[in-house]
Amino acid sequence: MVSYPLNVLIGKGVFPGYAPGCYIHAVNKVYIGDYTFIAPNVGIMSGNHDLHDLRIQTEDGPVRIGNYCWLGMNVVVLPAVVLGDFTIVGAGAIVTKSFEEGYCVIAGNPAKVIKKLDKDACVRFENKTEYIGYIPIEKFEAFRVNNLNV
């Protein structure tokens, strides 16, 4: 499920609705980079509720997830988090802060770096046929302009 779907921008080869149980709350926008894998039951939250008036959505800032990331099953990403390219988030992790440098494996609650990745070993690939979600890449810009707020 996606709340505020017009505030979500995904990259090439990303299918956040493909895995069951995912939830994206995009009140403050969510950006997901190219070829990022999202496992079942992932939650991405770009906003929260005011502590004193639960009817008010906070303006925490967007969530930005880089290219070639992998969010394992049951991961929760909280508001204003930035994950750099090649960030792997272990199953069940709660990501409360940013890891902008990327090239790492993070896990736990709260998530912390458990392994650094060798940048030279990380492979940037492209699929033979390019899609953004289920839209062919050559048609996406017109779709974005006409349908999204990002």
Contact map, one row per residue, 1 for C-alpha under 8 A:
111000000000000010001111000000000000000000000000000000000000000000000000000000000000000000000000000000000000000000000000000000000000000000000000000000
111110000000000000000011110000000000000000000000000000000000000000000000000000000000000000000000000000000000000000000000000000000000000000000000000000
111110000000000000000011111000000000000000000000000000000000000000000000000000000000000000000000000000000000000000000000000000000000000000000000000000
011111110000000000000000111000000000000000000000000000000000000000000000000000000000000000000000000000000000000000000000000000000000000000000000000000
011111110000000000000000010000000000000000000000000000000000000000000000000000000000000000000000000000000000000000000000000000000000000000000000000100
000111110000000000000000000000000000000000000000000000000000000000000000000000000000000000000000000000000000000000000000000000000000000000000000001111
000111111000000000000000011111000000000000000000000000000000000000000000000000000000000000000000000000000000000000000000000000000000000000000000000111
000111111100000000000000010011110000000000000000000000000000000000000000000000000000000000000000000000000000000000000000000000000000000000000000000111
000000111110000000000000000001110000000000000000000000000000000000000000000000000000000000000000000000000000000000000000000000000000000000000000000101
000000011111010000000000000000111100000000000000000000000000000000000000000000000000000000000000000000000000000000000000000000000001100000000000000000
000000001111110000000000000000011111000000000000000000000000000000100000000000000000000000000000000000000000000000000000000000000001100000000000000000
000000000111110000000000000000001110000000000000000000000000000000000000000000000000000000000000000000000000000000000000000000000111100010000000000000
000000000011111000000000000000000111000000000000000000000000000000000000000000000000000000000000000000000000000000000000000000100111100000000000000000
000000000111111100000000000000011111110000000000000000000000000000000000000000000000000000000000000000000000000000000000000000000001100000000000000000
000000000000111111100000000000000000110000000000000000000000000000000000000000000000000000000000000000000000000000000000000000000001110000000000000000
000000000000011111100100000000000000110000000000000000000000000000000000000000000000000000000000000000000000000000000000000000000000100000000000000000
100000000000001111110100000000000000000000000000000000000000000000000000000000000000000000000000000000000000000000000000000000000000000000000000000000
000000000000001111110000000000000000000000000000000000000000000000000000000000000000000000000000000000000000000000000000000000000000000000000000000000
000000000000001111111100000000000000011110000000000000000000000000000000000000000000000000000000000000000000000000000000000000000000000000000000000000
000000000000000011111100000000000000000110000000000000000000000000000000000000000000000000000000000000000000000000000000000000000000000000000000000000
100000000000000000111110000000000000000111000000000000000000000000000000000000000000000000000000000000000000000000000000000000000000000000000000000000
100000000000000110111111000000000000001111100000000000000000000000000000000000000000000000000000000000000000000000000000000000000000000000000000000000
111000000000000000001111100000000000000011110000000000000000000000000000000000000000000000000000000000000000000000000000000000000000000000000000000000
111000000000000000000111110000000000000000111000000000000000000000000000000000000000000000000000000000000000000000000000000000000000000000000000000000
011100000000000000000011111000000000000000111110000000000000000000000000000000000000000000000000000000000000000000000000000000000000000000000000000000
011110110000000000000001111111000000000000011110000000000000010000000000000000000000000000000000000000000000000000000000000000000000000000000000000000
001100100000000000000000111110000000000000000110000000001000000000000000000000000000000000000000000000000000000000000000000000000000000000000000000000
000000100000000000000000011111000000000000000110000000000011111000000000000000000000000000000000000000000000000000000000000000000000000000000000000000
000000110000000000000000011111100000000000000100000000000000111000000000000000000000000000000000000000000000000000000000000000000000000000000000000001
000000111000000000000000010111110000000000000100000000000000011100000000000000000000000000000000000000000000000000000000000000000000000000000000000000
000000011100000000000000000011111000000000000000000000000000011110000000000000000000000000000000000000000000000000000000000000000000000000000000000000
000000011110010000000000000001111101000000000000000000000000000111100000000000000000000000000000000000000000000000000000000000000000000000000000000000
000000000111010000000000000000111111000000000000000000000000000111111000000000000000000000000000000000000000000000000000000000000000000000000000000000
000000000111110000000000000000011111000000000000000000000000000001110000000000000000000000000000000000000000000000000000000000000000000000000000000000
000000000011110000000000000000001111100000000000000000000000000000111000000000000000000000000000000000000000000000000000000000000000000000000000000000
000000000010110000000000000000011111110000000000000000000000000001111110000000000000000000000000000000000000000000000000000000000000000000000000000000
000000000000011100000000000000000011111000000000000000000000000000011110000000000000000000000000000000000000000000000000000000000000000000000000000000
000000000000011100100000000000000001111101000000000000000000000000000111100000000000000000000000000000000000000000000000000000000000000000000000000000
000000000000000000100100000000000000111111000000000000000000000000000111110000000000000000000000000000000000000000000000000000000000000000000000000000
000000000000000000111100000000000000011111000000000000000000000000000001110000000000000000000000000000000000000000000000000000000000000000000000000000
000000000000000000111110000000000000001111100000000000000000000000000000111000000000000000000000000000000000000000000000000000000000000000000000000000
000000000000000000001110000000000000011111110000000000000000000000000011111100000000000000000000000000000000000000000000000000000000000000000000000000
000000000000000000000111100000000000000011111000000000000000000000000000011110000000000000000000000000000000000000000000000000000000000000000000000000
000000000000000000000011110000000000000001111100000000000000001000000000000111100000000000000000000000000000000000000000000000000000000000000000000000
000000000000000000000001110000000000000000111111000000000000001000000000000111100000000000000000000000000000000000000000000000000000000000000000000000
000000000000000000000000111111000000000000011111000000000001111000000000000001110000000000000000000000000000000000000000000000000000000000000000000000
000000000000000000000000111100000000000000001111100000001111110000000000000001100000000000000000000000000000000000000000000000000000000000000000000000
000000000000000000000000000000000000000000001111110000001111000000000000000000100000000000000000000000000000000000000000000000000000000000000000000000
000000000000000000000000000000000000000000000011111011111100000000000000000000000000000000000000000000000000000000000000000000000000000000000000000000
000000000000000000000000000000000000000000000001111111111100000000000000000000000000000000000000000000000000000000000000000000000000000000000000000000
000000000000000000000000000000000000000000000000111111000000000000000000000000000000000000000000000000000000000000000000000000000000000000000000000000
000000000000000000000000000000000000000000000000011111000000000000000000000000000000000000000000000000000000000000000000000000000000000000000000000000
000000000000000000000000000000000000000000000000111111110000000000000000000000000000000000000000000000000000000000000000000000000000000000000000000000
000000000000000000000000000000000000000000000000111111111000000000000000000000000000000000000000000000000000000000000000000000000000000000000000000000
000000000000000000000000000000000000000000000000110011111000000000000000000000000000000000000000000000000000000000000000000000000000000000000000000000
000000000000000000000000000000000000000000000000110011111100000000000000000000000000000000000000000000000000000000000000000000000000000000000000000000
000000000000000000000000001000000000000000000011110001111110000000000000000000000000000000000000000000000000000000000000000000000000000000000000000000
000000000000000000000000000000000000000000000011110000011111000000000000000000000000000000000000000000000000000000000000000000000000000000000000000000
000000000000000000000000000100000000000000000011000000001111100000000000000000000000000000000000000000000000000000000000000000000000000000000000000000
000000000000000000000000000100000000000000000111000000000111110000000000000000110000000000000000000000000000000000000000000000000000000000000000000000
000000000000000000000000000110000000000000000110000000000011111000000000000000110000000000000000000000000000000000000000000000000000000000000000000000
000000000000000000000000010111100000000000000110000000000001111100000000000000111000000000000000000000000000000000000000000000000000000000000000000000
000000000000000000000000000111100000000000011100000000000000111110000000000001111100000000000000000000000000000000000000000000000000000000000000000000
000000000000000000000000000001111000000000000000000000000000011111000000000000011110000000000000000000000000000000000000000000000000000000000000000000
000000000000000000000000000000111000000000000000000000000000001111101000000000001111100000000000000000000000000000000000000000000000000000000000000000
000000000000000000000000000000011101000000000000000000000000000111111000000000000111111000000000000001000000000000000000000000000000000000000000000000
000000000010000000000000000000011111000000000000000000000000000011111000000000000001110000000000000000000000000000000000000000000000000000000000000000
000000000000000000000000000000001111100000000000000000000000000001111100000000000000111000000000000000000000000000000000000100000000000000000000000000
000000000000000000000000000000001011100000000000000000000000000011111110000000000001111110000000000000000000000000000000000000000000000000000000000000
000000000000000000000000000000000001111000000000000000000000000000011111000000000000011110000000000000000000000000000000000000000000000000000000000000
000000000000000000000000000000000001111001000000000000000000000000001111101000000000000111100000000000000000000000000000000000000000000000000000000000
000000000000000000000000000000000000011101000000000000000000000000000111111000000000000111110000000000000000000000000000000000000000000000000000000000
000000000000000000000000000000000000011111000000000000000000000000000011111000000000000001110000000000000000000000000000000000000000000000000000000000
000000000000000000000000000000000000001111100000000000000000000000000001111100000000000000111000000000000000000000000000000000000000000000000000000000
000000000000000000000000000000000000000011100000000000000000000000000011111110000000000011111110000000000000000000000000000000000000000000000000000000
000000000000000000000000000000000000000001111000000000000000000000000000011111000000000000011110000000000000000000000000000000000000000000000000000000
000000000000000000000000000000000000000000111000000000000000000000000000001111101000000000000111000000000000000000000000000000000000000000000000000000
000000000000000000000000000000000000000000011110000000000000001000000000000111111000000000000111100000000000000000000000000000000000000000000000000000
000000000000000000000000000000000000000000011111000000000001111000000000000011111000000000000001000000000000000000000000000000000000000000000000000000
000000000000000000000000000000000000000000000100000000000001111100000000000001111100000000000000110000000000000000000000000000000000000000000000000000
000000000000000000000000000000000000000000000000000000000000011110000000000011111110000000000011111000000000000000000000000000000000000000000000000000
000000000000000000000000000000000000000000000000000000000000001111000000000000011111000000000000111100000000000000000000000000000000000000000000000000
000000000000000000000000000000000000000000000000000000000000000111000000000000001111101000000000011111000000000000000000000000000000000000000000000000
000000000000000000000000000000000000000000000000000000000000000011101000000000000111111000000000001111100000000000000000000000000000000000000000000000
000000000000000000000000000000000000000000000000000000000000000011111000000000000011111000000000000111100000000000000000000000000000000000000000000000
000000000000000000000000000000000000000000000000000000000000000001111100000000000001111100000000000001110000000000000000010000000000000000000000000000
000000000000000000000000000000000000000000000000000000000000000001011100000000000011111110000000001001111100000000000000000000000000000000000000000000
000000000000000000000000000000000000000000000000000000000000000000001111000000000000011111000000000000111100000000000000000000000000000000000000000000
000000000000000000000000000000000000000000000000000000000000000000001111001000000000001111101000000000001110000000000000000000000000000000000000000000
000000000000000000000000000000000000000000000000000000000000000000000011101000000000000111111000000000001111000000000000000000000000000000000000000000
000000000000000000000000000000000000000000000000000000000000000000000011111000000000000011111000000000000010000000000000000000000000000000000000000000
000000000000000000000000000000000000000000000000000000000000000000000001111100000000000001111100000000000011000000000000000000000000000000000000000000
000000000000000000000000000000000000000000000000000000000000000000000000011100000000000011111110000000000111111000000000000000000000000000000000000000
000000000000000000000000000000000000000000000000000000000000000000000000001111000000000000011111000000000011111000000000000000000000000000000000000000
000000000000000000000000000000000000000000000000000000000000000000000000001111001000000000001111110000000000111000000000000000000000000000000000000000
000000000000000000000000000000000000000000000000000000000000000000000000000011101000000000000111110000000000011000000000000000000000000000000000000000
000000000000000000000000000000000000000000000000000000000000000000000000000001011100000000000011111000000000001000000000000000000000000000000000000000
000000000000000000000000000000000000000000000000000000000000000000000000000000011110000000000011111100000000000000000000000000000000000000000000000000
000000000000000000000000000000000000000000000000000000000000000000000000000000001111001000000000111111000000000000000000000000000000000000000000000000
000000000000000000000000000000000000000000000000000000000000000000000000000000000111100000000000011111000000000000000000000000000000000000000000000000
000000000000000000000000000000000000000000000000000000000000000000000000000000000011100000000000001111100000000000000000000000000000000000000000000000
000000000000000000000000000000000000000000000000000000000000000001000000000000000011111000000000001111110000000000000000000000000000000000000000000000
000000000000000000000000000000000000000000000000000000000000000000000000000000000001111100000000000011111000000000011110000000000000000000000000000000
000000000000000000000000000000000000000000000000000000000000000000000000000000000000011100000000000001111100000011111000000000000000000000000000000000
000000000000000000000000000000000000000000000000000000000000000000000000000000000000001111000000000000111110000011111000000000000000000000000000000000
000000000000000000000000000000000000000000000000000000000000000000000000000000000000001111001000000000011111001111100000000000000000000000000000000000
000000000000000000000000000000000000000000000000000000000000000000000000000000000000000011111100000000001111111111000000000000000000000000000000000000
000000000000000000000000000000000000000000000000000000000000000000000000000000000000000001011100000000000111111100000000000000000000000000000000000000
000000000000000000000000000000000000000000000000000000000000000000000000000000000000000000001110000000000011111100000000000000000000000000000000000000
000000000000000000000000000000000000000000000000000000000000000000000000000000000000000000001111000000000011111100000000000000000000000000000000000000
000000000000000000000000000000000000000000000000000000000000000000000000000000000000000000001111100000000111111110000000000000000000000000000000000000
000000000000000000000000000000000000000000000000000000000000000000000000000000000000000000000000000000000111111111000000000000000000000000000000000000
000000000000000000000000000000000000000000000000000000000000000000000000000000000000000000000000000000011110001111110000000000000000000000000000000000
000000000000000000000000000000000000000000000000000000000000000000000000000000000000000000000000000000011110000111110000000000000000000000000000000000
000000000000000000000000000000000000000000000000000000000000000000000000000000000000000000000000000000011100000011111000000000000000000000000000000000
000000000000000000000000000000000000000000000000000000000000000000000000000000000000000000000000000000111000000011111100000000000000000000000000000000
000000000000000000000000000000000000000000000000000000000000000000000000000000000000000000000000000000111000000000111110110000000000000000000000000000
000000000000000000000000000000000000000000000000000000000000000000000000000000000000000000000000000000100000000000011111110000000000000000000000000000
000000000000000000000000000000000000000000000000000000000000000000000000000000000000000000000000000000100000000000001111110000000000000000000000000000
000000000000000000000000000000000000000000000000000000000000000000000000000000000000000000000000000000000000000000000111111000000000000000000000000000
000000000000000000000000000000000000000000000000000000000000000000000000000000000000000000000000000000000000000000001111111000000000000000000000000000
000000000000000000000000000000000000000000000000000000000000000000000000000000000000010000000000000000000000000000001111111100000000000000000000000000
000000000000000000000000000000000000000000000000000000000000000000000000000000000000000000000000000000000000000000000001111110000000000000000000000000
000000000000000000000000000000000000000000000000000000000000000000010000000000000000000000000000000000000000000000000000011111000000000000000000000000
000000000000000000000000000000000000000000000000000000000000000000000000000000000000000000000000000000000000000000000000001111100000000000000000000000
000000000000000000000000000000000000000000000000000000000000000000000000000000000000000000000000000000000000000000000000000111110100000000000000000000
000000000000100000000000000000000000000000000000000000000000000000000000000000000000000000000000000000000000000000000000000011111100000000000000000000
000000000000000000000000000000000000000000000000000000000000000000000000000000000000000000000000000000000000000000000000000001111100000000000000000000
000000000000000000000000000000000000000000000000000000000000000000000000000000000000000000000000000000000000000000000000000000111110000000000000000000
000000000001100000000000000000000000000000000000000000000000000000000000000000000000000000000000000000000000000000000000000001111111000110000000000000
000000000001100000000000000000000000000000000000000000000000000000000000000000000000000000000000000000000000000000000000000000001111111110000000000000
000000000111111000000000000000000000000000000000000000000000000000000000000000000000000000000000000000000000000000000000000000000111111110010000000000
000000000111111100000000000000000000000000000000000000000000000000000000000000000000000000000000000000000000000000000000000000000011111000000000000000
000000000000001000000000000000000000000000000000000000000000000000000000000000000000000000000000000000000000000000000000000000000011111100000000000000
000000000000000000000000000000000000000000000000000000000000000000000000000000000000000000000000000000000000000000000000000000000011111110110000000000
000000000000000000000000000000000000000000000000000000000000000000000000000000000000000000000000000000000000000000000000000000000111011111110000000000
000000000001000000000000000000000000000000000000000000000000000000000000000000000000000000000000000000000000000000000000000000000111001111111000000000
000000000000000000000000000000000000000000000000000000000000000000000000000000000000000000000000000000000000000000000000000000000000000111111000000000
000000000000000000000000000000000000000000000000000000000000000000000000000000000000000000000000000000000000000000000000000000000000001111111110000000
000000000000000000000000000000000000000000000000000000000000000000000000000000000000000000000000000000000000000000000000000000000001001111111111000000
000000000000000000000000000000000000000000000000000000000000000000000000000000000000000000000000000000000000000000000000000000000000000011111111100000
000000000000000000000000000000000000000000000000000000000000000000000000000000000000000000000000000000000000000000000000000000000000000000111111110000
000000000000000000000000000000000000000000000000000000000000000000000000000000000000000000000000000000000000000000000000000000000000000000111111111100
000000000000000000000000000000000000000000000000000000000000000000000000000000000000000000000000000000000000000000000000000000000000000000011111111111
000000000000000000000000000000000000000000000000000000000000000000000000000000000000000000000000000000000000000000000000000000000000000000001111111110
000000000000000000000000000000000000000000000000000000000000000000000000000000000000000000000000000000000000000000000000000000000000000000000111111100
000001000000000000000000000000000000000000000000000000000000000000000000000000000000000000000000000000000000000000000000000000000000000000000011111110
000011111000000000000000000000000000000000000000000000000000000000000000000000000000000000000000000000000000000000000000000000000000000000000011111111
000001110000000000000000000000000000000000000000000000000000000000000000000000000000000000000000000000000000000000000000000000000000000000000001101111
000001111000000000000000000010000000000000000000000000000000000000000000000000000000000000000000000000000000000000000000000000000000000000000001000111
